[in-house]
Amino acid sequence: MPPTAVMLAAASEEQGPGSTLRVVLLVALVGAALLAWFLLRGYRNDDDND
């Protein structure tokens, strides 16, 4: 393996799952907020839709 890949593998082993779980949680929360915004846009009641 190239030395860069070995260094990245060693660094990822030292970090543990904490940072990965934080990224996954953050992406899930942002995605849920965007999905809620997108879905709730359709329920907005504008007066000019007659």
PDB file as gemmi writes it, atoms N, CA and C in Angstrom:
CRYST1    1.000    1.000    1.000  90.00  90.00  90.00 P 1                      
ATOM      1  N   MET A   1       0.843  -1.189   0.000  1.00  0.00           N  
ATOM      2  CA  MET A   1       0.000   0.000   0.000  1.00  0.00           C  
ATOM      3  C   MET A   1       0.881   1.242   0.000  1.00  0.00           C  
ATOM      4  N   PRO A   2       0.395   2.312  -0.585  1.00  0.00           N  
ATOM      5  CA  PRO A   2       1.151   3.566  -0.528  1.00  0.00           C  
ATOM      6  C   PRO A   2       1.212   4.098   0.905  1.00  0.00           C  
ATOM      7  N   PRO A   3       2.244   4.838   1.235  1.00  0.00           N  
ATOM      8  CA  PRO A   3       2.362   5.368   2.605  1.00  0.00           C  
ATOM      9  C   PRO A   3       1.202   6.268   3.001  1.00  0.00           C  
ATOM     10  N   THR A   4       0.594   6.982   2.046  1.00  0.00           N  
ATOM     11  CA  THR A   4      -0.527   7.853   2.373  1.00  0.00           C  
ATOM     12  C   THR A   4      -1.722   7.046   2.865  1.00  0.00           C  
ATOM     13  N   ALA A   5      -1.992   5.933   2.212  1.00  0.00           N  
ATOM     14  CA  ALA A   5      -3.117   5.090   2.625  1.00  0.00           C  
ATOM     15  C   ALA A   5      -2.876   4.501   4.002  1.00  0.00           C  
ATOM     16  N   VAL A   6      -1.628   4.140   4.294  1.00  0.00           N  
ATOM     17  CA  VAL A   6      -1.297   3.593   5.614  1.00  0.00           C  
ATOM     18  C   VAL A   6      -1.507   4.649   6.683  1.00  0.00           C  
ATOM     19  N   MET A   7      -1.095   5.881   6.402  1.00  0.00           N  
ATOM     20  CA  MET A   7      -1.273   6.961   7.381  1.00  0.00           C  
ATOM     21  C   MET A   7      -2.750   7.270   7.609  1.00  0.00           C  
ATOM     22  N   LEU A   8      -3.547   7.272   6.539  1.00  0.00           N  
ATOM     23  CA  LEU A   8      -4.978   7.530   6.690  1.00  0.00           C  
ATOM     24  C   LEU A   8      -5.664   6.418   7.471  1.00  0.00           C  
ATOM     25  N   ALA A   9      -5.264   5.174   7.232  1.00  0.00           N  
ATOM     26  CA  ALA A   9      -5.855   4.056   7.965  1.00  0.00           C  
ATOM     27  C   ALA A   9      -5.497   4.139   9.442  1.00  0.00           C  
ATOM     28  N   ALA A  10      -4.271   4.503   9.748  1.00  0.00           N  
ATOM     29  CA  ALA A  10      -3.856   4.621  11.146  1.00  0.00           C  
ATOM     30  C   ALA A  10      -4.598   5.768  11.829  1.00  0.00           C  
ATOM     31  N   ALA A  11      -4.780   6.876  11.124  1.00  0.00           N  
ATOM     32  CA  ALA A  11      -5.483   8.013  11.715  1.00  0.00           C  
ATOM     33  C   ALA A  11      -6.946   7.680  11.956  1.00  0.00           C  
ATOM     34  N   SER A  12      -7.570   6.935  11.044  1.00  0.00           N  
ATOM     35  CA  SER A  12      -8.973   6.617  11.232  1.00  0.00           C  
ATOM     36  C   SER A  12      -9.171   5.610  12.358  1.00  0.00           C  
ATOM     37  N   GLU A  13      -8.213   4.753  12.584  1.00  0.00           N  
ATOM     38  CA  GLU A  13      -8.324   3.799  13.686  1.00  0.00           C  
ATOM     39  C   GLU A  13      -8.217   4.497  15.033  1.00  0.00           C  
ATOM     40  N   GLU A  14      -7.448   5.564  15.104  1.00  0.00           N  
ATOM     41  CA  GLU A  14      -7.284   6.279  16.364  1.00  0.00           C  
ATOM     42  C   GLU A  14      -8.528   7.086  16.728  1.00  0.00           C  
ATOM     43  N   GLN A  15      -9.268   7.550  15.739  1.00  0.00           N  
ATOM     44  CA  GLN A  15     -10.404   8.424  16.008  1.00  0.00           C  
ATOM     45  C   GLN A  15     -11.605   7.672  16.566  1.00  0.00           C  
ATOM     46  N   GLY A  16     -11.819   6.481  16.134  1.00  0.00           N  
ATOM     47  CA  GLY A  16     -12.999   5.753  16.564  1.00  0.00           C  
ATOM     48  C   GLY A  16     -14.222   6.205  15.797  1.00  0.00           C  
ATOM     49  N   PRO A  17     -15.396   5.736  16.180  1.00  0.00           N  
ATOM     50  CA  PRO A  17     -16.611   6.037  15.422  1.00  0.00           C  
ATOM     51  C   PRO A  17     -17.245   7.380  15.760  1.00  0.00           C  
ATOM     52  N   GLY A  18     -16.686   8.110  16.717  1.00  0.00           N  
ATOM     53  CA  GLY A  18     -17.335   9.337  17.179  1.00  0.00           C  
ATOM     54  C   GLY A  18     -17.519  10.386  16.102  1.00  0.00           C  
ATOM     55  N   SER A  19     -16.468  10.683  15.360  1.00  0.00           N  
ATOM     56  CA  SER A  19     -16.576  11.733  14.342  1.00  0.00           C  
ATOM     57  C   SER A  19     -17.472  11.300  13.191  1.00  0.00           C  
ATOM     58  N   THR A  20     -17.419  10.033  12.832  1.00  0.00           N  
ATOM     59  CA  THR A  20     -18.285   9.534  11.759  1.00  0.00           C  
ATOM     60  C   THR A  20     -19.752   9.629  12.165  1.00  0.00           C  
ATOM     61  N   LEU A  21     -20.046   9.269  13.401  1.00  0.00           N  
ATOM     62  CA  LEU A  21     -21.431   9.347  13.866  1.00  0.00           C  
ATOM     63  C   LEU A  21     -21.912  10.790  13.933  1.00  0.00           C  
ATOM     64  N   ARG A  22     -21.018  11.712  14.289  1.00  0.00           N  
ATOM     65  CA  ARG A  22     -21.395  13.124  14.310  1.00  0.00           C  
ATOM     66  C   ARG A  22     -21.747  13.616  12.916  1.00  0.00           C  
ATOM     67  N   VAL A  23     -20.957  13.219  11.929  1.00  0.00           N  
ATOM     68  CA  VAL A  23     -21.221  13.643  10.552  1.00  0.00           C  
ATOM     69  C   VAL A  23     -22.539  13.050  10.068  1.00  0.00           C  
ATOM     70  N   VAL A  24     -22.767  11.784  10.340  1.00  0.00           N  
ATOM     71  CA  VAL A  24     -24.019  11.135   9.920  1.00  0.00           C  
ATOM     72  C   VAL A  24     -25.213  11.803  10.585  1.00  0.00           C  
ATOM     73  N   LEU A  25     -25.104  12.106  11.866  1.00  0.00           N  
ATOM     74  CA  LEU A  25     -26.197  12.757  12.584  1.00  0.00           C  
ATOM     75  C   LEU A  25     -26.458  14.153  12.038  1.00  0.00           C  
ATOM     76  N   LEU A  26     -25.403  14.897  11.764  1.00  0.00           N  
ATOM     77  CA  LEU A  26     -25.563  16.241  11.231  1.00  0.00           C  
ATOM     78  C   LEU A  26     -26.224  16.222   9.854  1.00  0.00           C  
ATOM     79  N   VAL A  27     -25.788  15.320   8.999  1.00  0.00           N  
ATOM     80  CA  VAL A  27     -26.381  15.212   7.657  1.00  0.00           C  
ATOM     81  C   VAL A  27     -27.838  14.783   7.761  1.00  0.00           C  
ATOM     82  N   ALA A  28     -28.152  13.881   8.683  1.00  0.00           N  
ATOM     83  CA  ALA A  28     -29.538  13.440   8.843  1.00  0.00           C  
ATOM     84  C   ALA A  28     -30.426  14.584   9.327  1.00  0.00           C  
ATOM     85  N   LEU A  29     -29.933  15.387  10.257  1.00  0.00           N  
ATOM     86  CA  LEU A  29     -30.734  16.505  10.760  1.00  0.00           C  
ATOM     87  C   LEU A  29     -30.954  17.572   9.686  1.00  0.00           C  
ATOM     88  N   VAL A  30     -29.912  17.883   8.936  1.00  0.00           N  
ATOM     89  CA  VAL A  30     -30.053  18.869   7.863  1.00  0.00           C  
ATOM     90  C   VAL A  30     -30.993  18.339   6.791  1.00  0.00           C  
ATOM     91  N   GLY A  31     -30.875  17.067   6.461  1.00  0.00           N  
ATOM     92  CA  GLY A  31     -31.764  16.475   5.472  1.00  0.00           C  
ATOM     93  C   GLY A  31     -33.209  16.463   5.933  1.00  0.00           C  
ATOM     94  N   ALA A  32     -33.436  16.176   7.205  1.00  0.00           N  
ATOM     95  CA  ALA A  32     -34.802  16.181   7.732  1.00  0.00           C  
ATOM     96  C   ALA A  32     -35.393  17.586   7.713  1.00  0.00           C  
ATOM     97  N   ALA A  33     -34.575  18.573   8.036  1.00  0.00           N  
ATOM     98  CA  ALA A  33     -35.059  19.951   8.008  1.00  0.00           C  
ATOM     99  C   ALA A  33     -35.404  20.385   6.579  1.00  0.00           C  
ATOM    100  N   LEU A  34     -34.554  20.033   5.622  1.00  0.00           N  
ATOM    101  CA  LEU A  34     -34.848  20.382   4.227  1.00  0.00           C  
ATOM    102  C   LEU A  34     -36.076  19.646   3.706  1.00  0.00           C  
ATOM    103  N   LEU A  35     -36.233  18.392   4.089  1.00  0.00           N  
ATOM    104  CA  LEU A  35     -37.410  17.638   3.664  1.00  0.00           C  
ATOM    105  C   LEU A  35     -38.684  18.231   4.260  1.00  0.00           C  
ATOM    106  N   ALA A  36     -38.650  18.605   5.535  1.00  0.00           N  
ATOM    107  CA  ALA A  36     -39.819  19.217   6.165  1.00  0.00           C  
ATOM    108  C   ALA A  36     -40.162  20.542   5.498  1.00  0.00           C  
ATOM    109  N   TRP A  37     -39.122  21.350   5.200  1.00  0.00           N  
ATOM    110  CA  TRP A  37     -39.363  22.621   4.531  1.00  0.00           C  
ATOM    111  C   TRP A  37     -39.989  22.402   3.159  1.00  0.00           C  
ATOM    112  N   PHE A  38     -39.463  21.444   2.422  1.00  0.00           N  
ATOM    113  CA  PHE A  38     -39.975  21.173   1.078  1.00  0.00           C  
ATOM    114  C   PHE A  38     -41.422  20.680   1.126  1.00  0.00           C  
ATOM    115  N   LEU A  39     -41.727  19.782   2.048  1.00  0.00           N  
ATOM    116  CA  LEU A  39     -43.086  19.251   2.134  1.00  0.00           C  
ATOM    117  C   LEU A  39     -44.072  20.294   2.638  1.00  0.00           C  
ATOM    118  N   LEU A  40     -43.651  21.104   3.608  1.00  0.00           N  
ATOM    119  CA  LEU A  40     -44.568  22.097   4.161  1.00  0.00           C  
ATOM    120  C   LEU A  40     -44.801  23.272   3.224  1.00  0.00           C  
ATOM    121  N   ARG A  41     -43.941  23.443   2.218  1.00  0.00           N  
ATOM    122  CA  ARG A  41     -44.171  24.493   1.226  1.00  0.00           C  
ATOM    123  C   ARG A  41     -45.490  24.270   0.496  1.00  0.00           C  
ATOM    124  N   GLY A  42     -45.827  23.018   0.259  1.00  0.00           N  
ATOM    125  CA  GLY A  42     -47.043  22.705  -0.483  1.00  0.00           C  
ATOM    126  C   GLY A  42     -48.311  22.985   0.297  1.00  0.00           C  
ATOM    127  N   TYR A  43     -48.211  23.064   1.610  1.00  0.00           N  
ATOM    128  CA  TYR A  43     -49.391  23.303   2.433  1.00  0.00           C  
ATOM    129  C   TYR A  43     -49.594  24.785   2.740  1.00  0.00           C  
ATOM    130  N   ARG A  44     -48.710  25.622   2.212  1.00  0.00           N  
ATOM    131  CA  ARG A  44     -48.844  27.056   2.444  1.00  0.00           C  
ATOM    132  C   ARG A  44     -50.072  27.566   1.717  1.00  0.00           C  
ATOM    133  N   ASN A  45     -50.849  28.414   2.357  1.00  0.00           N  
ATOM    134  CA  ASN A  45     -52.089  28.904   1.784  1.00  0.00           C  
ATOM    135  C   ASN A  45     -51.902  30.334   1.333  1.00  0.00           C  
ATOM    136  N   ASP A  46     -51.631  30.515   0.042  1.00  0.00           N  
ATOM    137  CA  ASP A  46     -51.510  31.857  -0.515  1.00  0.00           C  
ATOM    138  C   ASP A  46     -52.877  32.313  -1.023  1.00  0.00           C  
ATOM    139  N   ASP A  47     -53.116  33.613  -0.945  1.00  0.00           N  
ATOM    140  CA  ASP A  47     -54.415  34.124  -1.394  1.00  0.00           C  
ATOM    141  C   ASP A  47     -54.500  34.244  -2.907  1.00  0.00           C  
ATOM    142  N   ASP A  48     -53.377  34.172  -3.616  1.00  0.00           N  
ATOM    143  CA  ASP A  48     -53.393  34.355  -5.052  1.00  0.00           C  
ATOM    144  C   ASP A  48     -53.448  33.034  -5.820  1.00  0.00           C  
ATOM    145  N   ASN A  49     -53.869  31.960  -5.183  1.00  0.00           N  
ATOM    146  CA  ASN A  49     -53.927  30.665  -5.868  1.00  0.00           C  
ATOM    147  C   ASN A  49     -55.322  30.326  -6.363  1.00  0.00           C  
ATOM    148  N   ASP A  50     -56.208  31.309  -6.412  1.00  0.00           N  
ATOM    149  CA  ASP A  50     -57.573  31.048  -6.897  1.00  0.00           C  
ATOM    150  C   ASP A  50     -57.643  31.060  -8.397  1.00  0.00           C  
TER     151      ASP A  50                                                      
END                                                                             
